[in-house]
Amino acid sequence: TAQAPLSHSHTEASRCTMEPSQPCLNFDVCIIGAGPAGLAALSAVCEPYSLDQLSPAQGDRAAQARRASRANLLKEGLRVCVVDPESWLNTWHRRFKALNIGWLRSPAGAQPDLFDPAALLAFAHLHGRADELLQSGAVDAELKSLPESQNGLWNLPSNRLFEDFCTDLANRLPHSFIRSGAASIQGEDGAFSVKLTDGRVLNAGTVVVALGVPGLPAVPQALKDVPERLMFHSDFQLGARLRELEKKRVLVVGGGLTAVQVAQLALKRDCQVTLCSRRPLTTRHFDVNSRWFDRRHAPQHHFKFFETPLSDRLKHIKEARGGGSVPPMYMEELRAAEAAGEVELRCGQLSLEAVLESSVEVRIDDRVQQFDVIVNACGHAPDCKQIPLIRELLQTAPAELVGGFPVLSQDLQWGDLRNLFVVGALASLQVGPDAGNLMGIRRAAHIMANAMGIRDWLQDASTVLSNIRANRFHALCAGSDSESEDSTVSASGQESADDAGDTSSGSEMGKLSGSLAGHA
């Protein structure tokens, strides 16, 4: 079994926090954003290879090559910094806490450790927390034929387990954490200057933007005249106003998981709740069809998406996501509450009847109801120009925008720059409908690492042993033009068909035991 690489042995001492008084600093890579996308990018930069990009045999050869000739084969000692005004996963933590979310919607294999897809499972077992992996019923008859469906990779982790895992991962990966915002990115490939909001300047050869896509709240037209005192968005100040939901008559507007979570939160706080959506609530385990990350079908979906003209990709994304859906375990609780008369589920058109001093009257189809507060859970209209850093970047390095998203290269590079990458929801037009989700973030980080050349050593043909992805018996075949028995992966992460069946999880239990050894 391939062993964990050197970076997995780093301890808390390998991290440092830069103080505002420090002068201009130089780094090889600067990652802007300390959410899951930033953490996945950091892992991709620090890890010399990834088990879910190699077959089991290739993983063994990579580990052997690393041990035998680490200094000659690998890019060691990259100076990496992460820039964010808050600590790791602060935004994630505040949003989940505000909504009292106990379980992730994404499976355990969707996590930001780019070395091993089973790392979260290993962490759970190592710390005696296997009971925080939920069998949600997502593994249907089709998924049961996947080896990884039998070892827990499709189980859902608790949010507490996921956050603890991410904290541990961030502590182990070598980097400098800079507590500040990024105000601007200037310069050229290999020589970028990142100006911080506190006045400091960072120099970096490569910059990775790992930010979400904010935008103005999507407010139903019928409710646009409701004053702020009587209506707020579920994500306002990361859910700060959800604390107001105490023993009130509450109207929740929306048809996705967030709307249901708000309704359940209000129920727990003794509110009278009405949940209204434009269409009937739909049930689905994940917010995109599981075939998008079933390795047997995902390449077909990705190919179809990439073949779609840019002007049509937003439509493709909306169709794949289905306009919002609710996992079965949430739907079961909601239906039970409805049957008990604790919540009213309405599907219809809204219209505003009257705004009173401390309440609002709303007509839903043919009935008028009075509410103390309305919670808008209809999401946001994507607009990357709402991010000051992106707005500034568009002035110095123009890029086309479609539907509020930047148009990137196939390898997630910004405009004409080859060393400025974008991962996370901002990369939706190139990654697909799951770009902002943990699975899409993981895939984007792989694309970025390949494009950066971090894994070029796997293709080094100067020696038979070092050519990890090549046929080790190639030298015995005189006159052969074939370079590889195994699949090769381009910078954009496209695999050849020969190895697609076993690169992801062909020996997941072996990987799990290897990951446990690496974390011990």
Protein Blocks (a to p, Z undefined) as FASTA:
>chain_A
ZZddfklmpcfklpccddfkbccdddfbdcedjbfklmmmmmmmmpmbdfklccfklmmm
mmmmmmmmmmlmpcghiacddddfbdehklmmmmmmmnopabdfbdfklccbfkbmklmm
mmmmmnopmmmcccehlacfklmmpmklmnopmpccdfklmmmmmmmmmmmpgcdddddd
dfbdcddehiacdddfkopacddfbdcddddddddddddfklmmpcfkloccfkggghlm
mmmmghiacddedjbfklmmmmmmmmmnopacddddfbdcdddfbfbdfklmgmklmmmm
mmmmmmpcfklmmmmmmmmnnnpaadfklmmmmmmmmmnopaccdddddddfbdcfkbcc
ddehjaccddfbdcdfebjaddfklpmklmmmmmmmgcddeehiacddfkopahjbfkbc
cedjklmmmnomklmpmklmmmmmmmmmmmnommmmmmmckbmklmmmbcfklmmmghia
bfbfbdcddfkopacfklmmmmmmmmmmlmmmmmmmmmZZ
